[in-house]
Amino acid sequence: MPRLFFGLEPPESIKTSLLQVKTQVAGARWQSRGQLHLTLAFLGQVEDQQVALACDLVREVTQSPFELNVQGLGCFGSPEKPKILWAGVSPENELGELQNNLATRLTANGFTLENPNFKPRITLSRFRHPAGSVSSLLDSHQGTVFGLMPVRDFVLYESTPGPGGSVYTVVKRFALQP
Protein backbone atom coordinates (compact mmCIF):
# COMPACT_ATOMS: atom_id res chain seq x y z
CA MET A 1 0.00 0.00 0.00
CA PRO A 2 1.46 3.34 -0.99
CA ARG A 3 1.77 6.25 1.48
CA LEU A 4 0.24 9.26 -0.26
CA PHE A 5 -0.30 12.96 0.22
CA PHE A 6 -1.38 15.96 -1.81
CA GLY A 7 0.89 18.97 -1.75
CA LEU A 8 2.48 21.88 -3.53
CA GLU A 9 5.91 21.70 -5.09
CA PRO A 10 7.95 24.91 -4.76
CA PRO A 11 9.86 26.08 -7.84
CA GLU A 12 13.59 25.35 -7.98
CA SER A 13 14.49 28.98 -7.22
CA ILE A 14 12.65 28.83 -3.88
CA LYS A 15 14.13 25.42 -3.06
CA THR A 16 17.60 26.89 -3.65
CA SER A 17 16.86 29.82 -1.33
CA LEU A 18 15.43 27.56 1.38
CA LEU A 19 18.41 25.21 1.27
CA GLN A 20 20.70 28.14 2.11
CA VAL A 21 19.16 28.27 5.61
CA LYS A 22 20.88 24.99 6.47
CA THR A 23 23.45 25.34 9.23
CA GLN A 24 24.86 23.26 12.07
CA VAL A 25 22.21 22.75 14.74
CA ALA A 26 22.31 19.82 17.15
CA GLY A 27 19.75 17.14 16.29
CA ALA A 28 18.76 18.72 12.95
CA ARG A 29 17.74 16.43 10.08
CA TRP A 30 17.60 18.88 7.18
CA GLN A 31 15.30 18.25 4.25
CA SER A 32 16.89 17.66 0.86
CA ARG A 33 15.90 19.52 -2.31
CA GLY A 34 13.57 16.65 -3.27
CA GLN A 35 11.87 16.69 0.13
CA LEU A 36 10.85 20.36 0.12
CA HIS A 37 7.09 20.71 -0.33
CA LEU A 38 3.94 22.11 1.27
CA THR A 39 1.54 19.38 2.45
CA LEU A 40 -2.16 19.98 1.75
CA ALA A 41 -3.73 16.64 2.67
CA PHE A 42 -1.83 13.63 4.06
CA LEU A 43 -3.70 10.40 3.34
CA GLY A 44 -1.18 7.94 4.77
CA GLN A 45 -1.32 4.36 3.53
CA VAL A 46 -3.96 3.89 0.85
CA GLU A 47 -5.21 0.69 -0.78
CA ASP A 48 -4.05 0.52 -4.41
CA GLN A 49 -7.62 0.63 -5.74
CA GLN A 50 -8.32 3.81 -3.72
CA VAL A 51 -5.60 5.81 -5.53
CA ALA A 52 -7.74 6.22 -8.65
CA LEU A 53 -10.72 7.30 -6.52
CA ALA A 54 -8.63 9.95 -4.74
CA CYS A 55 -7.43 11.26 -8.12
CA ASP A 56 -10.99 11.38 -9.50
CA LEU A 57 -12.22 13.28 -6.44
CA VAL A 58 -9.58 15.99 -6.50
CA ARG A 59 -9.69 16.38 -10.27
CA GLU A 60 -13.07 18.09 -9.72
CA VAL A 61 -11.60 20.79 -7.45
CA THR A 62 -12.09 24.19 -9.05
CA GLN A 63 -9.95 27.11 -8.03
CA SER A 64 -8.13 29.84 -9.88
CA PRO A 65 -4.33 29.85 -9.78
CA PHE A 66 -2.78 32.12 -7.14
CA GLU A 67 0.59 33.09 -5.67
CA LEU A 68 2.18 32.61 -2.26
CA ASN A 69 4.98 34.55 -0.59
CA VAL A 70 7.48 32.21 1.02
CA GLN A 71 8.89 34.32 3.83
CA GLY A 72 10.36 34.03 7.32
CA LEU A 73 10.96 31.05 9.56
CA GLY A 74 9.04 29.53 12.44
CA CYS A 75 9.19 26.38 14.51
CA PHE A 76 7.02 23.89 16.32
CA GLY A 77 8.20 23.42 19.87
CA SER A 78 10.17 26.14 21.60
CA PRO A 79 13.06 27.80 19.74
CA GLU A 80 15.39 26.33 22.39
CA LYS A 81 14.02 22.79 21.84
CA PRO A 82 12.48 22.74 18.35
CA LYS A 83 10.66 19.80 16.84
CA ILE A 84 10.29 21.22 13.33
CA LEU A 85 11.78 24.28 11.63
CA TRP A 86 9.69 25.67 8.77
CA ALA A 87 9.37 28.48 6.26
CA GLY A 88 6.13 30.44 6.31
CA VAL A 89 3.75 31.12 3.43
CA SER A 90 1.19 33.87 2.91
CA PRO A 91 -1.50 34.86 2.22
CA GLU A 92 -3.31 31.86 3.64
CA ASN A 93 -6.86 32.55 2.39
CA GLU A 94 -6.64 31.01 -1.13
CA LEU A 95 -4.32 28.29 0.12
CA GLY A 96 -6.76 27.46 2.94
CA GLU A 97 -9.59 27.35 0.42
CA LEU A 98 -7.66 24.86 -1.76
CA GLN A 99 -6.78 22.71 1.23
CA ASN A 100 -10.37 22.77 2.51
CA ASN A 101 -11.73 21.80 -0.92
CA LEU A 102 -9.37 18.84 -1.10
CA ALA A 103 -10.02 17.76 2.50
CA THR A 104 -13.80 18.04 2.14
CA ARG A 105 -13.93 15.98 -1.05
CA LEU A 106 -11.62 13.31 0.32
CA THR A 107 -13.15 12.93 3.80
CA ALA A 108 -16.72 12.93 2.41
CA ASN A 109 -15.74 9.90 0.37
CA GLY A 110 -14.16 7.75 3.07
CA PHE A 111 -10.59 9.00 3.29
CA THR A 112 -9.10 9.92 6.66
CA LEU A 113 -6.59 12.75 6.73
CA GLU A 114 -3.59 12.39 9.00
CA ASN A 115 -3.13 16.19 9.16
CA PRO A 116 -6.59 17.48 10.16
CA ASN A 117 -5.22 20.74 11.63
CA PHE A 118 -3.80 22.51 8.60
CA LYS A 119 -0.86 24.84 9.31
CA PRO A 120 0.62 25.88 5.96
CA ARG A 121 4.42 25.73 5.87
CA ILE A 122 7.41 24.23 4.11
CA THR A 123 9.33 21.99 6.52
CA LEU A 124 13.07 22.66 6.46
CA SER A 125 14.27 20.43 9.30
CA ARG A 126 13.02 17.89 11.80
CA PHE A 127 14.88 17.50 15.10
CA ARG A 128 16.04 14.55 17.13
CA HIS A 129 16.44 14.81 20.88
CA PRO A 130 18.45 16.63 22.16
CA ALA A 131 17.75 19.46 19.75
CA GLY A 132 19.85 22.60 19.64
CA SER A 133 18.41 26.10 19.68
CA VAL A 134 17.14 27.74 16.47
CA SER A 135 16.63 31.16 18.10
CA SER A 136 19.42 32.80 16.09
CA LEU A 137 18.09 31.28 12.85
CA LEU A 138 14.60 32.59 13.58
CA ASP A 139 15.98 36.05 14.37
CA SER A 140 18.26 36.26 11.34
CA HIS A 141 15.58 35.05 8.90
CA GLN A 142 12.54 36.75 10.44
CA GLY A 143 11.94 38.89 7.35
CA THR A 144 13.80 36.84 4.75
CA VAL A 145 11.86 36.58 1.52
CA PHE A 146 12.59 33.22 -0.11
CA GLY A 147 10.50 34.00 -3.19
CA LEU A 148 7.11 34.22 -4.83
CA MET A 149 5.57 30.80 -5.42
CA PRO A 150 3.08 30.57 -8.27
CA VAL A 151 0.43 27.95 -7.49
CA ARG A 152 -0.78 26.66 -10.86
CA ASP A 153 -1.22 23.04 -9.84
CA PHE A 154 -1.04 20.63 -6.92
CA VAL A 155 0.60 17.23 -6.76
CA LEU A 156 -0.17 13.72 -5.54
CA TYR A 157 3.05 12.46 -3.93
CA GLU A 158 4.04 8.97 -2.85
CA SER A 159 6.18 8.92 0.28
CA THR A 160 8.66 6.06 0.59
CA PRO A 161 10.62 5.83 3.87
CA GLY A 162 14.38 5.61 3.41
CA PRO A 163 17.61 5.82 5.41
CA GLY A 164 18.05 9.52 4.54
CA GLY A 165 14.41 10.34 5.27
CA SER A 166 11.38 9.84 3.09
CA VAL A 167 11.67 9.99 -0.68
CA TYR A 168 8.81 11.87 -2.34
CA THR A 169 7.81 10.85 -5.85
CA VAL A 170 5.32 12.82 -7.94
CA VAL A 171 2.52 10.41 -8.93
CA LYS A 172 0.26 12.93 -10.69
CA ARG A 173 -0.20 16.68 -11.19
CA PHE A 174 -3.56 18.45 -11.13
CA ALA A 175 -3.86 21.85 -12.80
CA LEU A 176 -5.87 24.53 -10.99
CA GLN A 177 -8.77 25.79 -13.03
CA PRO A 178 -11.56 28.25 -12.22
VEXTORZA-99947 format. One line per 3 residues: number of its first residue (from 1); their letters; for each residue z negated, x, y negated of N, C-alpha, C, CB. Coordinates in Angstrom, 2 decimals. Glycine has a CB too. Example, Ala and Ser with C-alpha at 12.3 -4.5 7.8 and 13.67 -1.06 7.14 Angstrom:
2
1 = as = -7.80,13.19,5.69,-7.80,12.30,4.50,-7.80,13.20,3.30,-9.05,11.31,4.47; -7.08,12.85,2.25,-7.14,13.67,1.06,-7.87,12.90,-0.03,-5.72,14.08,0.60
//
This chain:
178
1 = mpr = 0.00,0.84,1.19,0.00,0.00,0.00,0.00,0.88,-1.25,-1.22,-0.96,0.00; 0.96,0.66,-2.12,0.99,1.46,-3.34,-0.10,1.05,-4.33,2.36,1.35,-4.00; -0.57,2.03,-5.12,-1.48,1.77,-6.25,-0.59,1.65,-7.48,-2.58,2.91,-6.43
4 = lff = -0.66,0.51,-8.17,0.26,0.24,-9.26,-0.44,-0.12,-10.55,1.19,-0.86,-8.88; 0.23,0.18,-11.66,-0.22,-0.30,-12.96,0.96,-0.39,-13.91,-1.32,0.62,-13.54; 0.82,-1.27,-14.90,1.81,-1.38,-15.96,1.28,-0.60,-17.16,2.09,-2.88,-16.33
7 = gle = 2.18,0.10,-17.83,1.75,0.89,-18.97,2.90,1.22,-19.90,1.10,2.15,-18.50; 2.56,1.99,-20.92,3.53,2.48,-21.88,3.63,3.99,-21.73,3.14,2.09,-23.33; 4.86,4.48,-21.80,5.09,5.91,-21.70,5.38,6.47,-23.10,6.27,6.22,-20.72
10 = ppe = 4.52,7.37,-23.58,4.76,7.95,-24.91,6.01,8.83,-24.88,3.53,8.78,-25.37; 6.70,8.95,-26.02,7.84,9.86,-26.08,7.37,11.31,-25.94,8.60,9.66,-27.41; 8.30,12.17,-25.58,7.98,13.59,-25.35,7.34,14.24,-26.57,9.23,14.35,-24.96
13 = sik = 7.78,13.87,-27.78,7.22,14.49,-28.98,5.72,14.21,-29.11,7.96,13.99,-30.23; 5.31,12.99,-28.76,3.88,12.65,-28.83,3.13,13.34,-27.71,3.68,11.12,-28.74; 3.72,13.41,-26.52,3.06,14.13,-25.42,2.80,15.58,-25.82,3.93,14.07,-24.14
16 = tsl = 3.80,16.22,-26.45,3.65,17.60,-26.89,2.50,17.74,-27.88,4.95,18.12,-27.52; 2.42,16.83,-28.84,1.33,16.86,-29.82,-0.03,16.65,-29.16,1.55,15.78,-30.90; -0.11,15.71,-28.24,-1.38,15.43,-27.56,-1.84,16.60,-26.70,-1.25,14.17,-26.70
19 = lqv = -0.91,17.28,-26.07,-1.27,18.41,-25.21,-1.84,19.57,-26.01,-0.06,18.88,-24.41; -1.59,19.63,-27.31,-2.11,20.70,-28.14,-3.61,20.55,-28.42,-1.35,20.76,-29.45; -4.18,19.39,-28.10,-5.61,19.16,-28.27,-6.41,19.94,-27.23,-5.95,17.66,-28.18
22 = ktq = -5.79,20.23,-26.11,-6.47,20.88,-24.99,-7.16,22.17,-25.40,-5.50,21.16,-23.86; -8.43,22.27,-25.05,-9.23,23.45,-25.34,-10.28,23.59,-24.24,-9.90,23.37,-26.76; -11.04,24.66,-24.27,-12.07,24.86,-23.26,-13.28,23.98,-23.57,-12.49,26.35,-23.19
25 = vag = -13.55,23.04,-22.67,-14.74,22.21,-22.75,-15.29,22.10,-21.33,-14.43,20.78,-23.38; -16.55,22.37,-21.15,-17.15,22.31,-19.82,-16.90,20.95,-19.17,-18.66,22.59,-19.89; -16.48,20.98,-17.91,-16.29,19.75,-17.14,-14.99,19.02,-17.41,-17.40,18.83,-17.40
28 = arw = -14.18,19.49,-18.36,-12.95,18.76,-18.72,-11.88,18.91,-17.64,-12.41,19.27,-20.07; -11.27,17.77,-17.29,-10.08,17.74,-16.43,-8.97,17.15,-17.29,-10.32,16.89,-15.08; -8.20,18.03,-17.94,-7.18,17.60,-18.88,-5.99,16.97,-18.17,-6.71,18.78,-19.72
31 = qsr = -5.43,15.97,-18.78,-4.25,15.30,-18.25,-3.03,16.18,-18.48,-4.05,13.91,-18.92; -2.12,16.15,-17.53,-0.86,16.89,-17.66,0.14,16.04,-18.45,-0.29,17.27,-16.25; 1.25,16.62,-18.80,2.31,15.90,-19.52,2.69,14.62,-18.77,3.54,16.81,-19.71
34 = gql = 2.86,14.72,-17.46,3.27,13.57,-16.65,2.20,12.51,-16.48,3.70,14.04,-15.32; 0.97,12.83,-16.83,-0.13,11.87,-16.69,-0.42,11.11,-17.98,-1.38,12.59,-16.24; 0.16,11.51,-19.09,-0.12,10.85,-20.36,0.58,9.49,-20.43,0.31,11.74,-21.54
37 = hlt = -0.20,8.46,-20.65,0.33,7.09,-20.71,-0.72,6.19,-21.36,0.72,6.56,-19.29; -0.34,4.96,-21.61,-1.27,3.94,-22.11,-1.26,2.81,-21.08,-0.88,3.43,-23.57; -2.37,2.58,-20.41,-2.45,1.54,-19.38,-2.54,0.16,-20.02,-3.65,1.78,-18.46
40 = laf = -1.71,-0.76,-19.54,-1.75,-2.16,-19.98,-2.44,-3.05,-18.96,-0.35,-2.67,-20.25; -2.10,-2.89,-17.69,-2.67,-3.73,-16.64,-2.70,-2.93,-15.34,-1.85,-5.05,-16.46; -3.91,-2.60,-14.86,-4.06,-1.83,-13.63,-4.25,-2.79,-12.47,-5.25,-0.83,-13.74
43 = lgq = -3.29,-2.79,-11.55,-3.34,-3.70,-10.40,-4.10,-3.12,-9.21,-1.94,-4.06,-9.97; -4.16,-1.80,-9.11,-4.77,-1.18,-7.94,-3.82,-1.24,-6.76,-6.11,-1.86,-7.59; -4.37,-1.29,-5.56,-3.53,-1.32,-4.36,-2.91,-2.71,-4.19,-4.34,-0.94,-3.10
46 = ved = -1.61,-2.72,-3.97,-0.85,-3.96,-3.89,-0.05,-3.95,-2.60,0.08,-4.14,-5.13; -0.06,-5.08,-1.90,0.78,-5.21,-0.69,2.24,-4.99,-1.09,0.59,-6.63,-0.02; 3.01,-4.35,-0.22,4.41,-4.05,-0.52,5.20,-5.28,-0.97,5.07,-3.43,0.69
49 = qqv = 4.98,-6.41,-0.30,5.74,-7.62,-0.63,5.33,-8.21,-1.98,5.56,-8.66,0.46; 4.19,-7.82,-2.52,3.72,-8.32,-3.81,4.36,-7.57,-5.00,2.21,-8.22,-3.89; 4.94,-6.41,-4.73,5.53,-5.60,-5.81,6.67,-6.38,-6.47,6.05,-4.25,-5.26
52 = ala = 7.53,-6.98,-5.67,8.65,-7.74,-6.22,8.15,-8.94,-7.03,9.59,-8.23,-5.09; 7.09,-9.59,-6.56,6.52,-10.72,-7.30,6.00,-10.26,-8.67,5.39,-11.39,-6.49; 5.27,-9.16,-8.68,4.74,-8.63,-9.95,5.90,-8.33,-10.91,3.89,-7.35,-9.71
55 = cdl = 6.96,-7.74,-10.41,8.12,-7.43,-11.26,8.77,-8.71,-11.79,9.16,-6.60,-10.47; 8.91,-9.72,-10.94,9.50,-10.99,-11.38,8.65,-11.65,-12.46,9.67,-11.94,-10.19; 7.34,-11.58,-12.30,6.44,-12.22,-13.28,6.51,-11.57,-14.65,5.00,-12.17,-12.77
58 = vre = 6.52,-10.24,-14.69,6.50,-9.58,-15.99,7.88,-9.51,-16.64,5.95,-8.18,-15.84; 8.92,-9.68,-15.84,10.27,-9.69,-16.38,10.44,-10.84,-17.38,11.31,-9.81,-15.25; 9.63,-11.89,-17.23,9.72,-13.07,-18.09,8.93,-12.92,-19.40,9.23,-14.28,-17.33
61 = vtq = 8.22,-11.81,-19.57,7.45,-11.60,-20.79,8.42,-11.43,-21.96,6.52,-10.35,-20.66; 8.20,-12.22,-23.00,9.05,-12.09,-24.19,8.20,-11.59,-25.35,9.73,-13.45,-24.55; 8.69,-10.51,-25.94,8.03,-9.95,-27.11,8.99,-8.99,-27.77,6.69,-9.23,-26.72
64 = spf = 9.02,-9.04,-29.09,9.88,-8.13,-29.84,9.34,-6.71,-29.76,10.01,-8.58,-31.30; 10.23,-5.71,-29.79,9.78,-4.33,-29.85,8.92,-4.10,-31.09,10.99,-3.37,-29.84; 8.04,-3.10,-31.02,7.14,-2.78,-32.12,6.84,-1.29,-32.10,5.83,-3.60,-32.04
67 = eln = 6.03,-0.82,-33.03,5.67,0.59,-33.09,4.15,0.75,-33.15,6.32,1.26,-34.31; 3.68,1.85,-32.59,2.26,2.18,-32.61,2.07,3.54,-33.27,1.67,2.18,-31.18; 1.01,3.67,-34.05,0.59,4.98,-34.55,-0.37,5.56,-33.54,-0.06,4.87,-35.98
70 = vqg = -0.09,6.76,-33.09,-1.02,7.48,-32.21,-1.77,8.44,-33.12,-0.28,8.23,-31.01; -3.08,8.17,-33.29,-3.83,8.89,-34.32,-5.31,8.98,-33.96,-3.66,8.22,-35.67; -5.88,10.16,-34.20,-7.32,10.36,-34.03,-7.75,10.42,-32.58,-8.06,9.27,-34.71
73 = lgc = -8.97,10.86,-32.38,-9.56,10.96,-31.05,-10.84,10.14,-30.98,-9.85,12.43,-30.69; -11.18,9.73,-29.79,-12.44,9.04,-29.53,-12.88,9.40,-28.12,-12.29,7.50,-29.70; -14.05,8.92,-27.74,-14.51,9.19,-26.38,-15.34,8.02,-25.87,-15.32,10.49,-26.32
76 = fgs = -15.39,7.92,-24.55,-16.32,7.02,-23.89,-17.47,7.90,-23.45,-15.66,6.24,-22.67; -18.68,7.39,-23.60,-19.87,8.20,-23.42,-20.20,8.80,-24.78,-19.65,9.32,-22.32; -21.25,9.55,-24.86,-21.60,10.17,-26.14,-20.75,11.42,-26.33,-23.13,10.51,-26.20
79 = pek = -20.51,11.83,-27.58,-19.74,13.06,-27.80,-20.39,14.28,-27.14,-19.60,13.31,-29.30; -21.71,14.26,-26.98,-22.39,15.39,-26.33,-22.23,15.35,-24.81,-23.88,15.38,-26.69; -22.03,14.17,-24.25,-21.84,14.02,-22.79,-20.71,13.02,-22.54,-23.16,13.55,-22.09
82 = pki = -19.48,13.42,-22.86,-18.35,12.48,-22.74,-17.97,12.20,-21.30,-17.15,13.01,-23.48; -17.41,11.02,-21.10,-16.84,10.66,-19.80,-15.32,10.74,-19.87,-17.30,9.22,-19.36; -14.78,10.27,-21.00,-13.33,10.29,-21.22,-13.06,10.60,-22.69,-12.68,8.93,-20.81
85 = lwa = -12.11,11.49,-22.93,-11.63,11.78,-24.28,-10.25,11.14,-24.40,-11.57,13.34,-24.56; -10.02,10.41,-25.51,-8.77,9.69,-25.67,-8.23,9.77,-27.09,-8.94,8.25,-25.26; -6.92,9.50,-27.19,-6.26,9.37,-28.48,-6.13,7.89,-28.78,-4.86,10.09,-28.50
88 = gvs = -6.37,7.53,-30.04,-6.31,6.13,-30.44,-4.91,5.67,-30.79,-7.22,5.89,-31.61; -4.71,4.35,-30.74,-3.43,3.75,-31.12,-3.71,2.56,-32.03,-2.61,3.31,-29.86; -2.79,2.33,-32.97,-2.91,1.19,-33.87,-1.51,0.83,-34.38,-3.88,1.50,-35.06
91 = pen = -1.28,-0.37,-34.85,-2.22,-1.50,-34.86,-2.30,-2.09,-33.45,-1.78,-2.58,-35.89; -3.39,-2.80,-33.21,-3.64,-3.31,-31.86,-3.15,-4.74,-31.65,-5.11,-3.24,-31.57; -2.72,-5.44,-32.71,-2.39,-6.86,-32.55,-1.19,-7.08,-31.62,-2.11,-7.48,-33.91
94 = elg = -0.05,-6.43,-31.87,1.13,-6.64,-31.01,0.90,-6.05,-29.62,2.37,-6.01,-31.64; 0.20,-4.93,-29.57,-0.12,-4.32,-28.29,-1.03,-5.23,-27.48,-0.79,-2.94,-28.50; -2.04,-5.82,-28.13,-2.94,-6.76,-27.46,-2.21,-7.99,-26.97,-4.06,-7.17,-28.38
97 = elq = -1.23,-8.43,-27.75,-0.42,-9.59,-27.35,0.39,-9.27,-26.08,0.53,-10.01,-28.51; 1.00,-8.08,-26.05,1.76,-7.66,-24.86,0.84,-7.57,-23.65,2.46,-6.30,-25.12; -0.30,-6.93,-23.83,-1.23,-6.78,-22.71,-1.72,-8.14,-22.23,-2.43,-5.91,-23.12
100 = nnl = -2.04,-9.03,-23.14,-2.51,-10.37,-22.77,-1.43,-11.16,-22.03,-2.95,-11.14,-24.02; -0.18,-11.05,-22.49,0.92,-11.73,-21.80,1.07,-11.24,-20.37,2.23,-11.52,-22.56; 1.01,-9.93,-20.20,1.10,-9.37,-18.84,-0.08,-9.82,-17.98,1.15,-7.82,-18.89
103 = atr = -1.29,-9.67,-18.52,-2.50,-10.02,-17.76,-2.51,-11.49,-17.38,-3.76,-9.69,-18.58; -2.14,-12.36,-18.31,-2.14,-13.80,-18.04,-1.16,-14.16,-16.93,-1.80,-14.59,-19.31; 0.05,-13.63,-17.01,1.05,-13.93,-15.98,0.61,-13.42,-14.60,2.41,-13.30,-16.35
106 = lta = 0.07,-12.22,-14.59,-0.32,-11.62,-13.31,-1.53,-12.32,-12.69,-0.63,-10.14,-13.51; -2.59,-12.54,-13.49,-3.80,-13.15,-12.93,-3.58,-14.61,-12.55,-4.95,-13.05,-13.92; -2.70,-15.32,-13.27,-2.41,-16.72,-12.93,-1.66,-16.84,-11.61,-1.60,-17.37,-14.05
109 = ngf = -1.14,-15.72,-11.14,-0.37,-15.74,-9.90,-1.00,-14.89,-8.80,1.04,-15.26,-10.16; -2.33,-14.75,-8.86,-3.07,-14.16,-7.75,-3.39,-12.68,-7.84,-2.32,-14.37,-6.55; -2.96,-12.01,-8.87,-3.29,-10.59,-9.00,-4.64,-10.44,-9.69,-2.19,-9.83,-9.79
112 = tle = -5.38,-9.41,-9.30,-6.66,-9.10,-9.92,-6.49,-7.80,-10.68,-7.81,-9.01,-8.86; -6.85,-7.80,-11.95,-6.73,-6.59,-12.75,-8.01,-5.78,-12.64,-6.42,-6.93,-14.21; -7.85,-4.48,-12.49,-9.00,-3.59,-12.39,-9.45,-3.09,-13.75,-8.68,-2.42,-11.50
115 = npn = -8.75,-3.50,-14.82,-9.16,-3.13,-16.19,-9.22,-4.39,-17.05,-8.17,-2.08,-16.82; -10.14,-5.31,-16.75,-10.16,-6.59,-17.48,-10.52,-6.46,-18.96,-11.12,-7.52,-16.82; -11.26,-5.42,-19.33,-11.63,-5.22,-20.74,-10.69,-4.18,-21.34,-13.13,-4.76,-20.88
118 = fkp = -9.65,-4.66,-21.99,-8.60,-3.80,-22.51,-9.06,-3.05,-23.76,-7.36,-4.62,-22.83; -9.04,-1.73,-23.69,-9.31,-0.86,-24.84,-8.13,0.10,-24.94,-10.71,-0.07,-24.69; -7.16,-0.20,-25.83,-5.96,0.62,-25.88,-6.23,2.06,-26.29,-4.97,0.01,-26.83
121 = rit = -5.67,2.99,-25.50,-5.87,4.42,-25.73,-4.95,5.21,-24.81,-7.36,4.82,-25.50; -4.81,6.48,-25.11,-4.11,7.41,-24.23,-5.15,8.43,-23.78,-2.86,8.10,-24.95; -5.49,8.42,-22.52,-6.52,9.33,-21.99,-6.00,10.76,-22.02,-6.92,8.92,-20.55
124 = lsr = -6.82,11.65,-22.58,-6.46,13.07,-22.66,-7.22,13.90,-21.63,-6.73,13.61,-24.05; -8.48,13.52,-21.37,-9.30,14.27,-20.43,-10.37,13.37,-19.82,-9.94,15.49,-21.12; -10.66,13.63,-18.57,-11.80,13.02,-17.89,-12.80,14.16,-17.65,-11.37,12.29,-16.51
127 = frh = -14.09,13.83,-17.58,-15.10,14.88,-17.50,-15.95,14.76,-16.25,-15.99,14.84,-18.72; -16.18,15.92,-15.65,-17.13,16.04,-14.55,-18.49,16.37,-15.15,-16.68,17.12,-13.50; -19.53,16.11,-14.38,-20.88,16.44,-14.81,-21.16,17.90,-14.45,-21.94,15.50,-14.15
130 = pag = -21.73,18.72,-15.26,-22.16,18.45,-16.63,-20.99,18.64,-17.60,-23.34,19.37,-17.01; -20.83,17.71,-18.49,-19.75,17.75,-19.46,-20.22,18.42,-20.74,-19.23,16.33,-19.76; -19.34,19.21,-21.32,-19.64,19.85,-22.60,-19.38,18.89,-23.75,-18.81,21.13,-22.77
133 = svs = -19.83,19.25,-24.91,-19.68,18.41,-26.10,-18.24,18.42,-26.61,-20.63,18.89,-27.20; -17.79,17.25,-27.09,-16.47,17.14,-27.74,-16.64,16.81,-29.23,-15.61,16.05,-27.04; -17.84,16.95,-29.75,-18.10,16.63,-31.16,-17.16,17.36,-32.10,-19.54,16.97,-31.51
136 = sll = -16.97,18.65,-31.90,-16.09,19.42,-32.80,-14.64,18.97,-32.68,-16.21,20.92,-32.51; -14.22,18.61,-31.47,-12.85,18.09,-31.28,-12.68,16.77,-32.03,-12.54,17.90,-29.77; -13.65,15.89,-31.90,-13.58,14.60,-32.59,-13.52,14.80,-34.09,-14.79,13.72,-32.22
139 = dsh = -14.35,15.71,-34.61,-14.37,15.98,-36.05,-13.05,16.58,-36.53,-15.52,16.91,-36.40; -12.54,17.57,-35.80,-11.34,18.26,-36.26,-10.07,17.42,-36.12,-11.18,19.55,-35.49; -10.09,16.41,-35.26,-8.90,15.58,-35.05,-9.10,14.14,-35.51,-8.51,15.58,-33.59
142 = qgt = -10.12,13.90,-36.31,-10.44,12.54,-36.75,-9.24,11.85,-37.39,-11.59,12.58,-37.74; -8.49,12.56,-38.22,-7.35,11.94,-38.89,-6.01,12.45,-38.41,-7.45,12.16,-40.36; -6.00,13.23,-37.33,-4.75,13.80,-36.84,-3.78,12.71,-36.42,-5.01,14.75,-35.67
145 = vfg = -2.58,12.79,-36.96,-1.52,11.86,-36.58,-0.67,12.56,-35.52,-0.64,11.42,-37.83; -0.65,12.00,-34.32,0.11,12.59,-33.22,1.56,12.09,-33.20,-0.57,12.28,-31.88; 1.82,10.99,-33.89,3.19,10.50,-34.00,3.29,9.00,-33.97,4.02,11.07,-32.90
148 = lmp = 4.50,8.53,-34.26,4.83,7.11,-34.22,5.49,6.84,-32.87,5.77,6.70,-35.42; 4.95,5.87,-32.15,5.42,5.57,-30.80,6.19,4.26,-30.79,4.23,5.51,-29.81; 7.52,4.32,-30.67,8.27,3.08,-30.57,8.01,2.44,-29.21,9.79,3.33,-30.78
151 = vrd = 7.72,1.15,-29.21,7.49,0.43,-27.95,8.69,-0.50,-27.76,6.11,-0.38,-27.96; 9.63,-0.03,-26.94,10.86,-0.78,-26.66,10.85,-1.33,-25.24,12.09,0.10,-26.87; 9.94,-0.77,-24.43,9.84,-1.22,-23.04,8.44,-0.92,-22.53,10.91,-0.53,-22.14
154 = fvl = 8.14,-1.41,-21.34,6.92,-1.04,-20.63,7.33,-0.68,-19.21,5.85,-2.19,-20.66; 6.42,-0.04,-18.49,6.76,0.60,-17.23,5.81,0.15,-16.12,6.72,2.12,-17.38; 6.36,-0.02,-14.92,5.54,-0.17,-13.72,5.43,1.23,-13.12,6.15,-1.22,-12.69
157 = yes = 4.20,1.73,-13.03,3.93,3.05,-12.46,3.31,2.90,-11.07,2.99,3.87,-13.38; 3.61,3.87,-10.21,2.85,4.04,-8.97,1.96,5.25,-9.16,3.81,4.20,-7.71; 0.70,5.12,-8.79,-0.28,6.18,-8.92,-0.60,6.73,-7.53,-1.57,5.67,-9.63
160 = tpg = -0.33,8.02,-7.34,-0.59,8.66,-6.06,-1.64,9.75,-6.27,0.71,9.25,-5.45; -2.84,9.60,-5.66,-3.87,10.62,-5.83,-3.40,11.97,-5.31,-5.16,10.20,-5.12; -3.77,13.03,-6.03,-3.41,14.38,-5.61,-4.49,15.36,-6.00,-2.07,14.80,-6.22
163 = pgg = -4.38,16.60,-5.53,-5.41,17.61,-5.82,-5.55,17.92,-7.31,-5.10,18.88,-5.08; -4.48,17.78,-8.10,-4.54,18.05,-9.52,-4.70,16.77,-10.33,-3.30,18.78,-9.97; -5.17,15.72,-9.69,-5.27,14.41,-10.34,-4.13,13.53,-9.86,-5.24,14.56,-11.88
166 = svy = -4.11,12.32,-10.29,-3.09,11.38,-9.84,-1.72,11.76,-10.39,-3.45,9.96,-10.27; -0.70,11.49,-9.58,0.68,11.67,-9.99,1.23,10.28,-10.27,1.53,12.43,-8.88; 1.82,10.10,-11.46,2.34,8.81,-11.87,3.87,8.83,-11.80,1.87,8.45,-13.31
169 = tvv = 4.41,7.91,-11.03,5.85,7.81,-10.85,6.33,6.49,-11.43,6.24,7.93,-9.36; 7.36,6.54,-12.26,7.94,5.32,-12.82,8.69,4.60,-11.71,8.88,5.64,-14.02; 8.28,3.35,-11.42,8.93,2.52,-10.41,10.05,1.70,-11.08,7.90,1.59,-9.70
172 = krf = 9.73,1.12,-12.25,10.69,0.26,-12.93,10.33,0.15,-14.41,10.74,-1.13,-12.27; 11.36,0.02,-15.24,11.19,-0.20,-16.68,11.59,-1.63,-17.02,12.02,0.81,-17.51; 10.87,-2.20,-18.00,11.13,-3.56,-18.45,11.32,-3.54,-19.97,9.97,-4.54,-18.04
175 = alq = 12.51,-3.87,-20.43,12.80,-3.86,-21.85,12.09,-5.02,-22.53,14.32,-3.93,-22.10; 11.57,-4.78,-23.72,10.99,-5.87,-24.53,12.13,-6.62,-25.17,9.98,-5.33,-25.62; 12.02,-7.93,-25.15,13.03,-8.77,-25.79,12.37,-10.01,-26.37,14.13,-9.17,-24.80
178 = p = 12.83,-10.40,-27.59,12.22,-11.56,-28.25,12.52,-12.86,-27.50,12.71,-11.67,-29.68
//
